[in-house]
């Protein structure tokens, strides 16, 4: 629909609307009481038609009524005009007795038109693709090679052997349904209506049976059927409101230009050109190493099938087939080496397509509510992975404050943040945690900053000129061609709009997050180094690190307000030199004490601390200085319910339970226990985790209440049945799974060289045992009561002693101790106190619930409080 005009007149309680949709039929119904009003509206309609280039069928040819309401009170109505576009319309009429074909109370309308040739609509070549049916890919690969560009040849093969879309099942009508439709077309007018009702009924039944079969197959871990169901539930049509405006292309281009074209393009090109020129000079004195076939094969090890392609339609599957062929393998290696030698990539490889995804649950109201995702060529991503395999370590290694790099993972940063919270509670030290938000981080960073980073760390460029030994200028020069993006091709509503780009990473390239993460890591490290002299001891040694980041999610912590403010100011200055800025509106600050939080100057604005006990989200997991256990349990249950209800139709299907339990583990457990390795090892959390698992399994079993059975009796019986089903299916309980992963994560952090190990050694139990040997006048003491049993290190020490970090470096020993850790701290299958279930019965005579959620204060005992320093 190219345009839509609505003109309304309100007379008392009557509102009349004319709708003109170019490319669609428009119905104008007349009312004999308001001929004057309609004459005016028709004049406006003719003015609109003259602007959009449409034609009207003659009014005199549509005299017969076509709207025949079934209600006897309503009168018959007819069309005034039929509006068409792209054709000449002269005659029209009404097909009498065809209401059943239109599935409404309107008869069909026919118009005799003289068509004009329309431009052929080209199908998009990007997105997910699959092999054509009955395609012999081996024969295509083994065909004689033609004299043409290698990338163009691969693209031609891909277009000839693949079609758009993933491998999904499609609904196919039965032979009986097709014959019934054929008989309905040939039926007499007085029998046609009943015949078409029969066709519609048969089609609904077959479609319902086909969908039910998909649900049954997906519930038995048929991922092909699961993909089909997901495809049927995809979101479509969300962009219609945005493209209804007449100048939507200009509006969209202006919005994205304000994001991706903020940096002066001439400055970006000049500075990248200077870096390229310096690297070219180093290439003259550095040997060139071409890529080998083995390097190409190593880069494809972790490739997944069914990934979306760029405009060249080249899939991972085709590249694998070509690489395994001797002739094509040599040709592919030569192509990649040629990219490396020239330091540039062809336009067809660099070209990508940007698609938009909605950020909101409702239809986006503006282009700012959409997220651009770029689909790049598989050849470009392959070349980027080759560069990362060869010299990516020079970018990723040596970044102690960045957890989005090789050898680290996001839960490690969560462990550190929770340790900061524990130390603040244990020692009574006023502590701040600041969560920073970098505005439009990946889209705003300057390309010349990333080019300078590549030239310095990979190419070996020195600030004063020249190079350093061990540099790889050939790879660095080719890397510049990857990060230098000049335009975005945004595909919306069958249109492709080009937007200039002068800043931001190249969307869809595997090296983009690596480069951006290193820029954030270097800025954070230098800012904290500048502020380190302001940090002194406070009830023990200061933390070895006062900040950390995962991609652009940056966090600062400390017990000195002056230290944190200085670090913030230094970080802002350094980020600004790369085109980045902190958004004060999305920055969150929490303080460990009810008073004294104050404000911080961020982005020129005063940002106040959140109220004490406020929960902030760090990497998708809640962090708070209040009661931790209830917050973690609530978040876990919310995630579990959300994941379960998303797949409830599959998990509750009438199929064998054992396969559905395995499906439940795959679809729900990961979402529910995200970040669980960083949670404290307490019975309250482990029991809540198992209860959530059992309650969902009980729902999958569809247990009904027996006659005369109370809710308490039903609850006891069904939970016991869920435990039996869990045991018989050999499915791991969530508590056991979480304890195993907690042990593995702490061992991994103890073996790491940067970041995690230093923070685990900060004020650990080994340090505390040494501190207790000092005289009371010299040793550090705790400030107030605290709960020592929510510190995971205490549970680890009970299994691996105080020297657990040294034992973690021995992988066989550490793996052997994992079983003992799970056995010692996992909660029992049943407490043995089955009568305690009566606490869940409402309106008890005692007047209170016996099963309350245990908080940290409730877990303390008087004995622990008396001996907390012993």
C-alpha positions in Angstrom: 0.0 0.0 0.0 1.7 3.2 -1.2 -0.6 5.8 0.2 -3.6 6.1 2.5 -5.9 9.1 2.8 -8.5 9.5 5.4 -10.9 12.4 5.4 -13.6 12.5 8.1 -16.6 14.8 8.7 -18.4 14.6 12.0 -22.1 15.5 11.9 -23.6 15.1 15.3 -23.0 11.4 16.0 -22.2 10.3 12.4 -18.6 10.1 11.1 -18.1 9.4 7.4 -14.7 8.2 6.2 -13.2 7.9 2.7 -10.3 5.5 2.4 -8.3 5.4 -0.8 -5.7 2.6 -0.9 -3.5 2.6 -4.1 -3.1 -0.9 -5.3 -6.2 -2.1 -3.5 -10.0 -1.9 -4.1 -11.7 1.0 -2.3 -15.4 0.8 -1.3 -17.5 4.0 -1.1 -21.0 3.3 0.1 -23.7 5.9 -0.4 -26.5 7.1 1.9 -29.4 8.8 0.2 -29.8 11.2 3.2 -26.3 12.7 2.7 -25.8 13.2 -1.0 -24.4 16.7 -0.6 -21.8 15.5 1.8 -20.7 12.7 -0.5 -20.5 14.9 -3.5 -18.0 17.0 -1.6 -16.0 14.0 -0.5 -16.0 12.6 -4.1 -14.5 15.9 -5.3 -11.7 15.4 -2.7 -11.3 11.8 -3.8 -10.8 12.9 -7.5 -8.1 15.3 -6.3 -6.3 12.5 -4.5 -6.6 10.2 -7.5 -5.1 12.7 -9.8 -2.0 12.9 -7.5 -1.4 9.1 -7.2 -2.1 8.3 -10.9 -5.0 6.0 -10.4 -8.1 5.4 -12.6 -11.8 5.0 -11.8 -14.2 2.5 -13.3 -17.3 4.2 -14.6 -20.0 4.5 -11.9 -22.8 3.5 -14.3 -21.4 0.0 -14.7 -21.8 -0.8 -10.9 -25.5 -0.1 -10.5 -26.3 -3.5 -9.0 -26.0 -3.8 -5.1 -23.1 -6.0 -3.9 -23.5 -5.6 -0.1 -26.3 -7.9 0.9 -26.5 -8.0 4.7 -28.1 -11.1 6.2 -29.9 -9.0 8.8 -33.3 -8.1 7.5 -33.3 -4.6 9.0 -30.2 -3.6 7.1 -30.6 -2.4 3.5 -28.6 -3.4 0.4 -25.8 -1.1 -0.7 -23.6 -0.8 -3.8 -20.2 0.5 -4.8 -19.7 4.0 -6.1 -16.3 3.4 -7.7 -13.5 0.9 -8.0 -10.1 2.5 -7.7 -7.2 0.7 -9.4 -3.6 1.7 -10.1 -1.3 0.7 -12.9 -4.1 -0.3 -15.3 -7.0 1.2 -17.3 -10.5 0.2 -16.0 -13.5 0.7 -18.3 -16.2 -1.8 -17.3 -17.3 -3.4 -14.0 -20.0 -5.5 -12.6 -21.2 -7.7 -9.7 -21.0 -11.5 -9.6 -24.5 -12.3 -8.2 -24.7 -15.0 -5.6 -20.9 -15.1 -4.8 -21.0 -14.1 -1.1 -19.8 -17.5 0.0 -16.6 -17.1 -2.0 -15.7 -13.8 -0.3 -16.5 -15.2 3.2 -18.7 -12.2 4.0 -22.0 -10.6 3.1 -20.5 -9.0 -0.1 -20.8 -10.3 -3.6 -17.7 -10.3 -5.7 -17.0 -7.3 -8.0 -15.3 -7.7 -11.3 -13.5 -5.0 -13.4 -12.3 -5.3 -17.0 -8.8 -3.7 -17.1 -6.1 -3.2 -19.6 -2.9 -4.1 -17.8 0.5 -2.4 -18.3 3.8 -4.1 -17.7 4.9 -3.8 -14.1 8.6 -3.8 -13.1 9.7 -7.3 -12.1 10.1 -7.5 -8.3 13.5 -9.1 -7.5 13.4 -11.5 -4.6 15.9 -10.7 -1.7 19.0 -12.8 -1.8 19.9 -12.3 1.8 18.7 -14.1 4.9 18.5 -17.8 5.6 18.9 -20.1 2.6 18.6 -23.9 2.0 19.6 -26.2 -0.9 17.1 -26.6 -3.7 15.3 -29.9 -3.7 17.0 -32.6 -5.7 20.3 -30.6 -6.0 23.4 -32.6 -6.6 25.9 -30.3 -4.9 28.8 -32.6 -5.5 28.2 -32.5 -9.2 28.1 -28.7 -9.1 31.3 -28.5 -7.1 33.0 -30.9 -9.5 32.0 -29.0 -12.6 34.7 -27.4 -14.8 35.9 -24.1 -13.4 35.1 -20.9 -15.3 37.3 -17.9 -15.8 35.7 -15.4 -13.5 36.2 -13.7 -10.2 36.2 -16.3 -7.4 33.7 -14.5 -5.2 31.4 -14.0 -8.1 31.7 -17.7 -9.1 30.8 -18.8 -5.5 27.9 -16.4 -5.4 26.6 -17.7 -8.8 26.8 -21.3 -7.5 24.9 -20.2 -4.3 22.1 -18.6 -6.2 21.7 -21.6 -8.5 21.7 -24.2 -5.8 19.8 -22.6 -2.9 16.5 -20.9 -2.3 15.4 -18.5 0.4 14.2 -19.8 3.8 15.2 -22.3 6.4 14.3 -26.0 6.4 10.8 -25.9 7.7 7.7 -28.0 7.1 4.9 -26.5 5.0 1.2 -27.3 5.2 0.0 -29.4 2.2 -3.6 -29.9 1.3 -4.9 -33.4 0.9 -6.2 -34.8 -2.3 -9.7 -34.9 -0.9 -9.6 -31.2 0.0 -8.4 -30.3 -3.5 -11.2 -32.3 -5.1 -13.7 -30.7 -2.8 -12.6 -27.3 -3.9 -12.8 -28.3 -7.5 -16.4 -29.5 -7.0 -17.2 -26.2 -5.2 -16.1 -24.2 -8.2 -18.3 -26.3 -10.5 -21.3 -26.4 -8.2 -24.6 -24.8 -9.1 -25.4 -21.4 -7.5 -27.9 -22.9 -5.0 -25.4 -25.6 -3.9 -22.2 -23.5 -4.0 -22.6 -21.9 -0.6 -22.8 -25.2 1.2 -19.9 -26.7 -0.9 -17.6 -23.8 0.1 -18.5 -24.1 3.7 -17.5 -27.8 3.5 -14.2 -26.8 1.9 -13.4 -24.3 4.6 -14.3 -26.8 7.3 -12.1 -29.5 5.8 -9.2 -27.1 5.4 -9.5 -26.0 9.1 -9.5 -29.6 10.2 -6.4 -30.5 8.2 -4.6 -27.4 9.3 -5.4 -28.1 12.9 -4.2 -31.7 12.5 -1.0 -30.6 10.8 -0.2 -28.1 13.6 -1.0 -30.7 16.3 1.4 -33.2 14.7 4.1 -30.5 14.7 3.5 -30.0 18.4 3.7 -33.7 19.1 6.9 -34.1 17.1 8.5 -31.0 18.7 7.7 -32.3 22.2 9.7 -35.4 21.4 12.8 -33.3 20.6 12.2 -33.0 16.9 14.1 -29.8 16.2 12.9 -29.7 12.6 9.3 -29.4 13.9 10.3 -27.0 16.6 11.9 -24.7 14.0 8.7 -24.8 12.0 6.6 -23.8 15.0 8.9 -21.0 15.7 8.7 -19.9 12.1 4.9 -19.8 12.3 5.0 -17.6 15.4 7.4 -15.1 13.9 6.5 -11.4 14.1 5.4 -9.8 10.9 3.9 -6.5 9.8 5.3 -4.4 12.7 6.7 -1.8 10.3 3.4 -0.9 8.5 2.8 2.0 10.8 6.2 3.4 10.1 6.1 3.2 6.4 2.6 4.6 6.1 4.0 8.1 6.1 4.6 9.6 2.6 8.3 10.6 3.4 9.2 7.5 5.5 12.4 6.9 3.6 13.7 10.4 4.3 12.6 10.1 8.0 14.4 6.8 8.4 17.5 7.9 6.6 17.7 11.1 8.7 17.3 9.1 11.9 20.1 6.5 11.2 22.3 9.2 9.7 22.2 11.0 13.0 23.6 7.8 14.6 26.1 6.4 12.0 27.3 9.6 10.4 28.2 11.9 13.3 32.0 11.8 12.7 33.3 14.0 9.8 33.8 11.5 6.9 36.9 13.4 5.6 38.7 13.2 8.9 37.9 9.5 9.2 39.2 8.8 5.7 42.3 10.9 6.2 43.3 9.3 9.5 42.6 5.8 8.3 44.6 6.6 5.2 47.6 7.8 7.3 47.5 4.5 9.3 47.3 2.5 6.1 50.2 4.4 4.6 52.4 3.7 7.7 51.5 0.0 7.7 52.3 -0.2 4.0 55.8 1.1 4.7 56.2 -1.6 7.4 55.0 -4.3 4.9 58.0 -3.6 2.7 60.3 -4.9 5.4 58.1 -7.7 6.7 57.6 -11.1 5.1 54.2 -11.8 3.7 52.6 -15.1 4.9 49.7 -16.4 2.7 46.9 -18.3 4.2 47.0 -22.1 4.1 44.2 -24.5 3.5 44.7 -25.8 7.1 44.1 -22.3 8.4 40.9 -22.0 6.4 39.7 -25.4 7.7 40.4 -24.4 11.3 38.4 -21.2 11.0 35.3 -23.3 9.9 35.3 -25.7 12.8 32.7 -23.8 14.8 30.5 -22.8 11.9 26.8 -23.5 12.3 24.4 -24.5 9.6 21.4 -22.5 8.6 22.9 -19.1 9.3 21.7 -16.0 7.4 23.7 -14.8 4.4 24.5 -11.5 2.9 23.4 -10.2 -0.5 25.8 -12.6 -2.2 23.7 -15.6 -0.9 26.8 -17.6 0.0 26.1 -20.0 2.8 28.4 -21.9 5.2 27.3 -25.2 3.7 28.4 -24.2 0.2 31.8 -23.0 1.5 32.4 -26.2 3.3 31.7 -28.3 0.1 34.0 -26.1 -1.9 36.8 -26.2 0.7 36.7 -30.0 0.7 37.3 -30.0 -3.1 41.0 -29.9 -4.1 40.5 -27.4 -6.9 38.2 -25.1 -5.0 40.3 -25.4 -1.8 43.3 -24.0 -3.7 41.2 -21.3 -5.3 39.7 -20.3 -1.9 43.1 -20.1 -0.3 44.3 -18.0 -3.2 41.3 -15.6 -2.8 41.9 -15.1 0.9 45.6 -14.6 0.4 44.9 -12.1 -2.3 42.7 -10.1 0.1 45.6 -10.2 2.6 48.2 -9.1 0.0 46.2 -6.2 -1.5 44.9 -5.0 1.9 41.4 -4.6 0.4 38.3 -6.5 -0.3 36.0 -6.4 -3.3 32.8 -4.4 -3.2 30.7 -7.5 -3.4 32.3 -8.9 -0.3 32.0 -5.7 1.7 28.4 -5.1 0.8 25.9 -6.1 3.5 22.2 -5.7 4.1 20.8 -4.2 7.3 17.4 -5.4 8.6 15.5 -3.8 11.4 14.1 -5.6 14.5 11.5 -4.0 16.9 12.7 -3.3 20.4 9.2 -3.0 21.8 6.4 -5.6 22.4 4.0 -3.3 20.6 4.5 -2.0 17.1 7.3 0.6 17.1 6.1 4.2 17.1 9.3 5.6 15.7 12.5 4.5 14.0 14.2 4.9 17.3 12.3 1.8 18.6 14.1 -0.4 16.0 17.4 -2.2 16.2 19.6 -2.5 13.1 21.1 -5.9 12.4 23.5 -6.3 9.4 23.7 -9.5 7.4 27.3 -9.7 6.0 28.8 -11.9 3.4 30.0 -15.3 4.7 33.3 -14.6 2.9 33.8 -11.4 4.8 33.1 -13.2 8.1 35.5 -16.0 7.1 38.3 -13.5 6.4 37.6 -11.8 9.7 37.9 -15.1 11.5 41.2 -15.9 9.7 42.6 -12.6 11.0 41.3 -13.2 14.5 42.9 -16.7 14.5 46.2 -15.4 13.3 46.6 -12.2 15.4 43.5 -11.7 17.5 45.4 -12.6 20.7 47.3 -9.3 20.4 44.0 -7.5 20.7 42.3 -9.7 23.4 45.1 -10.6 25.7 46.3 -8.4 28.5 43.0 -6.8 29.3 42.3 -7.4 33.0 39.2 -5.3 33.2 37.4 -6.7 30.2 35.5 -10.0 30.6 34.3 -10.2 26.9 37.6 -11.7 25.7 39.3 -15.0 25.3 39.5 -17.2 28.4 36.9 -15.2 30.3 33.1 -15.3 30.6 30.3 -13.1 31.9 29.5 -15.0 35.1 33.0 -14.3 36.4 32.2 -10.6 36.5 29.0 -11.4 38.4 31.0 -13.4 41.0 33.2 -10.3 41.5 30.3 -8.0 41.9 28.7 -10.3 44.4 32.0 -10.5 46.3 32.1 -6.7 46.5 28.6 -6.8 48.0 29.6 -9.5 50.5 32.7 -7.6 51.6 30.7 -4.5 52.2 28.3 -6.4 54.4 31.0 -8.4 56.2 33.3 -5.5 57.1 30.7 -2.7 57.3 32.6 -0.6 54.8 30.5 2.1 52.9 30.7 0.8 49.3 29.3 2.1 46.0 28.6 0.2 42.9 28.1 2.2 39.7 26.6 0.8 36.6 27.4 2.9 33.5 25.6 3.0 30.2 27.6 4.1 27.1 25.2 5.7 24.6 24.9 4.0 21.3 28.2 2.3 22.0 28.9 0.1 19.0 27.3 2.6 16.6 29.2 5.7 17.9 32.8 4.6 18.3 35.2 6.3 15.8 36.6 4.1 13.1 39.9 5.8 13.2 40.3 4.9 16.9 39.8 1.2 16.1 42.3 1.6 13.1 44.9 3.1 15.5 44.3 0.2 17.9 44.9 -2.3 15.1 47.9 -0.5 13.8 49.5 -0.3 17.2 48.8 -3.7 18.6 48.7 -5.8 15.5 50.8 -3.9 13.0 53.4 -2.8 15.6 53.2 0.9 14.8 54.9 3.2 17.2 53.5 6.6 18.2 56.6 8.4 17.0 56.8 6.5 13.7 58.4 3.2 12.7 57.5 -0.3 13.9 58.3 -2.8 16.6 59.7 -6.3 16.2 57.0 -9.0 16.0 54.4 -6.8 14.3 52.1 -8.1 11.6 51.5 -5.1 9.3 50.1 -7.2 6.4 47.3 -8.5 8.7 46.8 -5.0 10.2 46.5 -3.4 6.8 43.9 -5.9 5.7 42.1 -5.4 9.0 41.6 -1.7 8.2 39.6 -2.7 5.1 37.2 -4.6 7.3 36.5 -1.9 9.8 36.2 1.0 7.3 32.5 1.0 6.6 31.1 3.7 4.4 27.3 2.9 4.1 24.4 1.0 5.5 21.9 -0.6 3.1 18.7 -0.8 5.2 16.0 -3.1 3.8 12.4 -2.3 4.9 9.1 -3.0 3.2 10.7 -4.4 -0.1 12.8 -1.2 -0.3 16.5 -0.7 0.2 17.6 2.7 1.5 21.3 3.6 1.6 22.6 5.6 4.6 26.1 7.0 4.8 28.3 5.8 7.7 31.4 7.4 9.1 31.5 6.0 12.7 30.6 2.8 14.4 31.8 -0.7 13.9 31.1 -2.7 10.8 27.8 -4.5 11.6 27.9 -8.2 11.2 31.7 -8.7 11.3 33.1 -11.1 14.0 36.1 -8.7 14.7 33.8 -5.7 15.6 33.1 -6.7 19.2 36.7 -7.7 19.8 38.0 -4.2 18.8 35.3 -2.3 20.6 35.8 -4.3 23.8 39.5 -3.6 23.8 38.9 0.2 23.5 36.6 0.1 26.5 39.1 -2.1 28.4 42.0 0.3 27.8 40.1 3.4 28.7 38.8 1.8 31.9 42.3 0.5 32.9 43.9 3.9 32.4 41.1 5.7 34.3 41.4 3.4 37.3 45.2 3.6 37.2 45.0 7.4 37.4 42.6 7.2 40.4 44.4 4.4 42.2 46.5 6.8 44.5 43.2 8.1 46.0 42.3 4.6 47.3 43.7 3.7 50.7 43.0 0.9 53.2 39.7 0.7 55.0 39.3 -2.2 57.4 41.8 -4.2 55.3 43.5 -4.0 52.0 41.7 -2.2 49.1 40.3 -4.3 46.2 42.9 -5.1 43.5 40.4 -3.9 40.9 37.8 -1.2 41.1 36.1 -1.8 37.9 35.2 -4.2 35.2 33.3 -4.4 31.9 31.6 -6.9 29.6 31.5 -5.3 26.1 30.0 -1.9 26.8 28.5 -2.8 30.2 30.8 -1.1 32.5 30.9 -1.2 36.3 32.8 0.7 39.0 33.0 -0.1 42.7 34.9 1.2 45.7 34.5 2.6 49.2 36.0 6.1 48.5 33.7 8.6 46.8 36.6 10.8 45.8 38.3 7.9 44.1 35.2 6.9 42.2 34.4 10.5 41.1 38.0 10.9 39.8 37.8 7.6 38.0 34.5 8.6 36.4 35.8 12.0 35.2 39.0 10.3 33.7 36.9 7.6 32.0 34.6 10.2 30.5 37.5 12.1 29.0 39.0 9.0 27.5 35.7 7.7 26.1 35.1 11.1 24.5 38.4 10.8 22.6 36.8 7.8 20.8 33.4 9.4 20.2 31.7 7.7 23.2 29.7 9.2 26.0 28.1 8.0 29.2 24.4 8.4 29.4 23.6 9.8 32.9 19.9 9.0 32.6 20.6 5.2 32.4 23.4 5.2 35.0 22.5 3.4 38.2 24.3 3.8 41.6 23.7 1.8 44.7 25.2 2.3 48.2 25.7 -0.3 50.9 24.3 1.9 53.7 20.9 3.6 54.1 22.5 7.0 54.4 25.5 8.7 52.9 25.2 7.7 49.3 25.3 11.3 47.9 25.5 12.1 44.2 28.1 11.8 41.5 28.8 14.1 38.6 28.3 12.1 35.4 27.9 13.6 31.9 27.5 17.1 33.4 24.6 16.0 35.5 24.2 15.1 39.2 23.2 11.5 39.5 22.0 10.4 42.9 22.2 7.0 44.5 19.3 4.7 44.4 17.4 4.1 47.7 19.0 1.5 49.9 18.0 -2.0 48.9 17.3 -1.1 45.3 18.0 -3.9 42.8 20.0 -3.2 39.7 20.5 -5.6 36.8 24.1 -6.5 36.0 24.5 -8.7 32.9 20.9 -9.9 33.3 21.3 -10.9 37.0 20.1 -8.9 40.0 22.6 -7.1 42.3 21.6 -5.4 45.6 22.9 -4.5 49.0 19.6 -5.6 50.5 18.5 -9.2 51.1 20.1 -11.2 48.3 18.4 -14.5 48.6 14.8 -13.4 48.0 15.8 -11.3 45.1 17.7 -14.1 43.4 14.9 -16.6 44.0 12.3 -14.2 42.6 14.4 -13.5 39.4 15.0 -17.3 39.0 11.3 -18.1 39.2 10.4 -15.2 36.8 12.8 -16.5 34.2 11.7 -20.1 34.6 8.0 -19.2 34.3 8.6 -17.0 31.2 10.6 -19.7 29.5 8.1 -22.4 30.4 5.0 -20.5 29.2 6.8 -19.7 25.9 7.0 -23.4 25.2 4.1 -24.6 27.3 2.2 -26.1 24.3 5.2 -28.4 23.7 6.1 -29.2 27.3 2.5 -30.1 28.2 1.7 -32.1 25.0 0.1 -35.5 25.4 3.3 -37.4 24.6 5.7 -39.6 26.6 7.1 -37.6 29.6 10.7 -38.7 29.4 11.4 -36.8 26.1 9.5 -33.8 27.4 11.7 -33.7 30.5 14.8 -33.6 28.3 13.2 -30.8 26.3 12.4 -29.0 29.5 16.1 -29.1 30.4 17.1 -27.6 27.1 14.5 -24.9 26.9 13.9 -23.8 30.5 16.9 -24.7 32.7 19.4 -22.4 31.0 17.1 -19.4 31.2 16.1 -20.0 34.8 19.7 -20.6 36.1 21.4 -17.9 34.2 24.2 -16.5 36.4 23.6 -19.2 39.0 27.3 -20.0 39.3 27.6 -16.6 41.1 24.8 -17.2 43.6 25.6 -18.1 47.2 25.4 -21.8 48.1 22.5 -21.8 50.5 19.7 -24.3 51.2 17.1 -21.6 50.6 18.2 -21.0 47.0 18.8 -24.7 46.2 15.4 -25.7 47.6 13.7 -22.9 45.6 15.5 -24.0 42.5 14.4 -27.6 42.9 10.8 -26.6 43.9 10.5 -24.6 40.7 11.7 -27.6 38.6 9.3 -30.0 40.4 6.3 -27.6 40.0 6.9 -27.3 36.3 7.3 -31.1 35.9 4.1 -31.6 37.9 2.3 -29.3 35.4 3.7 -31.3 32.5 2.2 -34.4 34.1 -1.4 -32.9 34.1 -2.3 -34.3 37.6 -6.0 -33.9 38.5 -7.5 -33.7 42.0 -9.3 -36.8 43.1 -12.8 -36.8 44.6 -12.8 -35.5 48.1 -9.0 -34.7 48.0 -7.9 -31.5 49.7 -5.4 -29.2 48.1 -2.8 -30.1 50.7 -3.2 -33.8 49.9 -3.1 -33.1 46.2 0.0 -31.0 46.6 1.8 -33.8 48.5 0.8 -36.5 46.1 1.7 -34.7 42.9 5.0 -33.3 44.1 6.0 -36.9 45.1 4.9 -38.1 41.7 7.1 -35.4 40.1 10.1 -36.5 42.1 9.5 -40.1 41.1 9.3 -39.1 37.4 12.5 -37.0 37.8 14.4 -39.9 39.4 13.2 -42.5 36.9 14.1 -40.3 33.9 17.7 -39.8 35.1 17.4 -36.1 34.7 19.8 -34.0 36.8 18.2 -31.9 39.5 18.7 -28.1 39.0 20.5 -27.8 42.4 23.0 -30.5 41.5 23.5 -28.9 38.1 24.1 -25.4 39.7 26.6 -26.7 42.3 28.6 -28.5 39.6 28.8 -25.3 37.5 29.7 -23.2 40.6 32.6 -25.5 41.3 33.8 -25.4 37.7 33.6 -21.6 37.5 35.5 -20.9 40.7 38.2 -23.4 39.6 38.4 -21.6 36.2 38.7 -18.2 38.0 41.4 -19.5 40.3 43.4 -20.7 37.2 43.1 -17.4 35.3 45.9 -15.0 35.2 44.0 -11.7 35.0 41.0 -10.3 36.8 39.2 -13.1 38.6 42.0 -14.6 40.6 43.1 -11.3 42.2 39.6 -10.5 43.3 39.1 -14.0 44.8 42.3 -13.6 46.8 41.2 -10.2 48.2 40.3 -10.7 51.9 39.8 -14.4 51.4 39.8 -16.9 54.2 43.5 -17.6 53.9 44.2 -14.0 54.5 41.7 -13.9 57.4 43.3 -16.9 59.1 46.7 -15.1 58.9 45.0 -11.9 60.2 43.6 -13.7 63.2 47.1 -14.7 64.3 48.0 -11.1 64.9 47.4 -9.3 68.2 43.9 -7.8 68.5 45.4 -4.4 68.6 46.9 -4.9 65.1 44.5 -7.1 63.3 41.5 -6.1 61.3 38.1 -7.0 62.9 34.6 -7.2 61.5 32.4 -4.1 62.0 29.1 -5.8 62.9 27.1 -9.0 62.6 27.1 -10.7 59.3 26.2 -14.1 57.8 29.4 -15.9 56.9 27.6 -18.9 55.3 26.5 -17.0 52.1 30.2 -16.7 51.1 30.7 -19.5 48.6 34.4 -19.7 49.5 33.6 -21.2 52.9 31.8 -24.1 51.2 34.8 -24.6 48.8 37.3 -24.5 51.7 35.4 -27.3 53.5 36.0 -29.5 50.5 39.4 -28.3 49.2 41.0 -26.6 52.3 42.4 -23.1 52.4 44.8 -23.9 49.6 41.9 -24.5 47.1 43.4 -22.1 44.6 46.5 -24.2 44.2 44.4 -27.4 43.9 42.3 -25.7 41.2 45.4 -25.4 39.1 45.5 -29.2 39.0 42.6 -30.1 36.7 42.4 -33.9 37.5 42.4 -33.2 41.3 39.8 -30.4 41.0 37.5 -32.5 38.8 37.7 -35.3 41.3 36.7 -33.0 44.2 33.6 -31.7 42.3 31.6 -34.9 43.2 32.3 -34.4 46.9 31.3 -30.7 46.7 27.9 -31.6 45.1 27.4 -34.5 47.5 28.1 -32.4 50.6 26.1 -29.3 49.8 23.2 -30.6 47.6 19.8 -30.6 49.4 18.2 -33.9 50.0 15.5 -35.3 47.7 13.0 -35.1 50.6 13.2 -33.7 54.1 11.5 -36.6 55.8 9.1 -34.1 57.4 6.1 -34.6 55.1 3.7 -33.2 57.7 5.2 -29.8 57.2 3.3 -29.5 54.0 0.3 -28.5 56.1 1.9 -25.1 56.6 0.8 -24.3 53.1 -2.9 -24.6 54.0 -4.5 -21.2 54.4 -6.3 -19.9 57.5 -4.4 -22.1 60.0 -5.4 -21.9 63.7 -1.9 -20.6 64.6 -2.5 -17.5 62.4 0.8 -17.4 60.6 2.7 -19.3 57.9 5.4 -21.6 59.1 7.3 -21.8 55.8 8.8 -18.3 55.4 11.5 -17.5 52.9 14.8 -17.4 54.8 16.6 -14.1 54.6 20.2 -13.6 55.5 19.4 -12.3 59.0 17.2 -15.4 59.7 20.0 -17.7 58.8 22.2 -16.4 61.6 22.2 -18.2 64.9 23.2 -16.9 68.2 26.2 -19.2 68.2 27.5 -17.8 64.9 27.0 -14.2 66.2 29.1 -14.9 69.3 31.9 -16.5 67.4 31.9 -14.5 64.2 35.6 -13.5 64.7 36.9 -16.9 65.7 
